Amino acid sequence: MLKYFNYDIVFQEVPDEVTLAINISNCPNHCKGCHSPWLQEDKGEILNKESLITIVKKYINDITCVCFMGGDNDVVSVEDLSNVIHSTFQDKKTAWYSGKESLPNNISINSFDYIKIGGYKQEYGSLKSKTTNQRLYKIDRINSNKEDITYRFWKK
């Protein structure tokens, strides 16, 4: 069962998108140097189809994307909720920020428009660092292709 701690409209997590970022708690990754260690705790409100639709409707005219920040404790539910967004709000994109080192075998990348994978490792830096181990992919949901767009975070 997924729980969310909070949510906010953000502009930097997904390039060219106005994103409603939903911070999911109970993260199992426990990355050293995590910028949101409180999300490692099992707390917050239940995130299910009904609560997600209610949250998104509040910002429906202001956003272009819904991003699930975490959810590695229940990746199937994250995928299901992404599909809820696509079926309920056809013009909205979805993103998933995962701390997993690779995509789980039991999900389809076609359920998302963007996927970030890789746990935070201090020695490599965040997505803003050219040495980061993390990657943000833009997904072509029709052809099941993924394009690495991590470079979009790097200042020239």
Secondary structure as the mmCIF struct_conf table of DSSP 4:
data_model
#
loop_
_struct_conf.conf_type_id
_struct_conf.id
_struct_conf.beg_label_comp_id
_struct_conf.beg_label_asym_id
_struct_conf.beg_label_seq_id
_struct_conf.end_label_comp_id
_struct_conf.end_label_asym_id
_struct_conf.end_label_seq_id
STRN STRN1 LYS A 3 VAL A 10
BEND BEND1 PHE A 11 VAL A 14
TURN_TY1_P TURN_TY1_P1 PRO A 15 ASP A 16
STRN STRN2 THR A 19 ILE A 24
BEND BEND2 PRO A 28 PRO A 28
TURN_TY1_P TURN_TY1_P2 LYS A 32 GLY A 33
BEND BEND3 HIS A 35 HIS A 35
HELX_RH_3T_P HELX_RH_3T_P1 PRO A 37 GLN A 40
BEND BEND4 GLU A 41 ASP A 42
BEND BEND5 GLY A 44 GLY A 44
STRN STRN3 GLU A 45 ILE A 46
HELX_RH_AL_P HELX_RH_AL_P1 LYS A 49 LYS A 58
TURN_TY1_P TURN_TY1_P3 TYR A 59 ASP A 62
BEND BEND6 THR A 64 THR A 64
STRN STRN4 CYS A 65 MET A 69
TURN_TY1_P TURN_TY1_P4 ASP A 72 ASN A 73
HELX_RH_AL_P HELX_RH_AL_P2 VAL A 75 THR A 88
BEND BEND7 PHE A 89 PHE A 89
TURN_TY1_P TURN_TY1_P5 GLN A 90 ASP A 91
STRN STRN5 LYS A 93 TYR A 97
BEND BEND8 GLU A 101 SER A 102
TURN_TY1_P TURN_TY1_P6 ASN A 105 ASN A 106
BEND BEND9 ILE A 107 ILE A 107
HELX_RH_3T_P HELX_RH_3T_P2 ILE A 109 SER A 111
BEND BEND10 ASP A 113 ASP A 113
STRN STRN6 TYR A 114 ILE A 117
TURN_TY1_P TURN_TY1_P7 GLN A 122 TYR A 124
TURN_TY1_P TURN_TY1_P8 LEU A 127 LYS A 128
BEND BEND11 SER A 129 SER A 129
TURN_TY1_P TURN_TY1_P9 LYS A 130 THR A 131
BEND BEND12 ASN A 133 ASN A 133
STRN STRN7 ARG A 135 ASP A 140
TURN_TY1_P TURN_TY1_P10 ARG A 141 SER A 144
STRN STRN8 ASN A 145 ASP A 148
HELX_RH_3T_P HELX_RH_3T_P3 THR A 150 PHE A 153
BEND BEND13 TRP A 154 TRP A 154
#
